[in-house]
Amino acid sequence: DAGVAPDRIREIPNGVDETVYRPPTEAERSAARMALGIAEDEFVALYQGRLEPYKRVDLVIEAWSRLAPEQRGRLLIVGTGSEADHLEELAAEDDKISLEGPTDDAASYLRAADVFVNASGDPTIHWQEGLSVALLEACFVGVMPIVTAGPGNDVIVKDGSTGMSFPMGDLEALTTCLAKAADDPGLRRRLARQARAS
């Protein structure tokens, strides 16, 4: 309690530049994939954000490694942070995982992606992440989100309607979400459209 009357509190949501973060044309999507050496028919999952322990990018890598070979197109991990070296080690044996480092052009990666993955959350600490700007950007570009169920994410992602969500830290559930998305392009497109419209 900060001593502020409730009627004096206003919520100002995060914003997104819709001139940059918008659904790509077919040509823009093809160009984005070509620049990354990704084939048109490959399933592409994207994580964009800080590489810190509570972001649980390690969980994303492990879930990806459990997919069937035909489901594993490319996992792109974009960002930097204290976990970068550890994540490089985890992904070292897998040529379907690419740690891209930091970028000033997040939209170009989103144009190439089929799903956006955010596994943030650590049950051993009090999780206080708000509404992710990276999640908003993904939705505006028309990329289906797969996220941890929890505060912030739940504002946008309703499981099975505007994306997929899974319990915090649940490897099996995250793997299932990725497998469903990999197997069903129509589902990805439908949930992405509904996420953008929400």
Phi, psi and omega in degrees: 000115182266004179078020179256130180297136182305326182285357177256002182262130178236141176266127177245103185289157175297149180246164180224138177282104184288348175284337179261313184262091182214159179300134181284155169288167177301321180295319179293320178296315179298318180295319179297318179290319180299320180297333181260001180071034183250133180287157182300325187263006179282141174279124185239122174254144185229131165248130174230125179157191179291144176260079181235157185306317184289349177282344175055042175293334175300323178294321178297315179298316181294319178298317179301319182293341181272351179291155175295151182307321182287347179270341188267092175279279178211134170255117178258128178242114186243122179148183179215162180160185187293341181269359188305312183294317179298317180292324175301318179295316180298325185266359189301326184270002188241108182283001177264003178241131182232116173271113190268349184078190181284161179215152171258004184228068181300326183299326182294324176289320179297324179297334182270348191267153172263322178223150173251129184243130176225110183254020185306146174131135179228113183295346181275350178231165177282115184277124184231036176282141177266205179288118185289128175294322179299323177295315178301315181299317178300315181296320180294328179282343180094033179254129183292130179270142169235113190221161171296135174289125180168177182306143182090292180301322183293343177296324184257314191263112171255117188305126179083358181239308180239025181145197177232143175228159183216155180296145181309126175076006185272097183298315182298318181292320177296318178300318179298317178300313180297318181296316178300316181295319180297323186276346191224084179302324179297318177297316179303313182295319181295312181292326177295316178300317182289327176294319180294326183280345187282000000 
